[in-house]
Amino acid sequence: MFGKNVLVYQSKKKEDWEKAQQLLVSAGIEHHAWFVEEAGVAGCGSKIDPRKFMRRIEIPKEIYRIEVDRQDGKKAEDTLRGNVLPVISYGL
């Protein structure tokens, strides 16, 4: 439901995101997980991705996210803390 979820996880590492989902499932916390592609910079030359020619290494563009119901937010943060990449509090 719109406006009743809080973001508890955000990362560019897919394996860590999958691990976070498994932890939430094992704790019995319902969640919504998805990924989006990082938005590019608008303007002249916006279709040119400097990550492809400046460093010549592939940098992930996807941002993996997990949301939970507001009432489960604190429990989800406690479940993820110390088991996956650091979770930043998003105003629970």
N, C-alpha and C positions, 0 to 999 in steps of 0.2 A: 504494500500500500504506500502510496506517495506520501512522503514526509514523515513516516514512522520508522524509517531505517537509519542506521548510522554506519559510517564507513569505519571498519576496524582493521583493515589490511590493505596495503598498497605497495606494489613492488614491480620491478622489471624482471624478476627471476621466476620463470615458470615452474621450476621444480619446487621452489620454496612455497609458491602459491598453492600448488597441489598438496603439499604437506600440510599447509595451514587448513585447507579444506578437510583433509582427513582427520585432523585434530578436532575440528568443530563437529564433524559427524560423530566421532567417537565420544564426544562430550554431550551429544544429544542436542546441539544448538542448530536450529534451522538457519540457513544462510543463503544469500544470493551472490554467486560469483560470476564475474565476467571480465573481459579485457577489452581495451580500446586502444586504438593507435594514437600515439602522441600527435597532437596538433602541430602542424607546420607553421612557420612564420609567414604571415601574409605580406604581399607587396611585390615589388619588382624582383624577379629571380626566385620567387617563392617555391617554384617547382624543383629548384636545385637543392639537393640535400648535402650540406657540407660534410656530413659524417662519412660520405662515400669517397671523397677525394682528399680530404685534409689529413685523416689519420690512416686511411686505407684498411680499417678494421670494421667489422660489422658490429654496430651498436644496436641493441634491441630497441624497437620503436614501440612495442606493446607495453601497456601499463596494466598490470593485473590487479583486480580489486575484489574485495569481499565486503558485503554489507550484512548486518544482522538487524533484527528488530531492536528498537530502542531499549526495551526492558531487558534484553539479553546482552547488551553492549558491554557491561562491566565483566560479566562472566566470560564472554568471548575474548576480551583483552587479557584476562587472567589466564585463560587456556593457552593463548598464543604466546604470551610473554615468556621468553627464555627458550622457546622451542623452535621458533622461526626467526627470520630477520626482525630487528626491533620494530615494534608497533608504535606508531605515534598516536597519541590521543587526539581525537577529533571532536572534542567538546561533549563528552558523555556526561 
